[in-house]
Amino acid sequence: MRIMLDPRSSKELAKKQHREQPKRLLSDVDSLHTWMKDIIHMENIDERVYYLGSHYLTRFLTMTEVNRNQLQLLAAACLLLSSKICSNCSLKSRKLIEYSDNQLLLPELLDMEMLLLSSFCWDLHIDTPLDPGCSLDLLQI
């Protein structure tokens, strides 16, 4: 018990946790990428949806600090958005909730989608050398 009360011990513990936190977050993000890729394969959706969703995930994480318990919600919202941009048939919100073992709630998913849109100032388009980009064709709406 005395060790926990010693201020030097708590400072060392805080330093250790601070050093380990980026490693843990990186591991979590790697797991999310695998989860996202698995969904794309199970749903037989164009892989561009995965790549764009991964881009959104990385872009958002560089802009905003996210709690670990919100990472899967963020990944699901990124896939939802990218499927709307890149695919003829978008992923269904309910399907993403099922893939999360019903850990996500529909209102939370839709709120996260809106947070992504507002954080990106509704700029979801990216150009790549191989693909002129996944862009929303307004004539098809």
Secondary structure, DSSP 4 states (H G I P E B T S, - for coil): -HHHH-HHHHHHHHHHHHHHHHHHHHHHHHHHHHHHHHHHHHTT--HHHHHHHHHHHHHHHHHS---GGGHHHHHHHHHHHHHHHH-SSPPPHHHHHHHTTT-S-HHHHHHHHHHHHHHTTT------SSSS-----GGG-
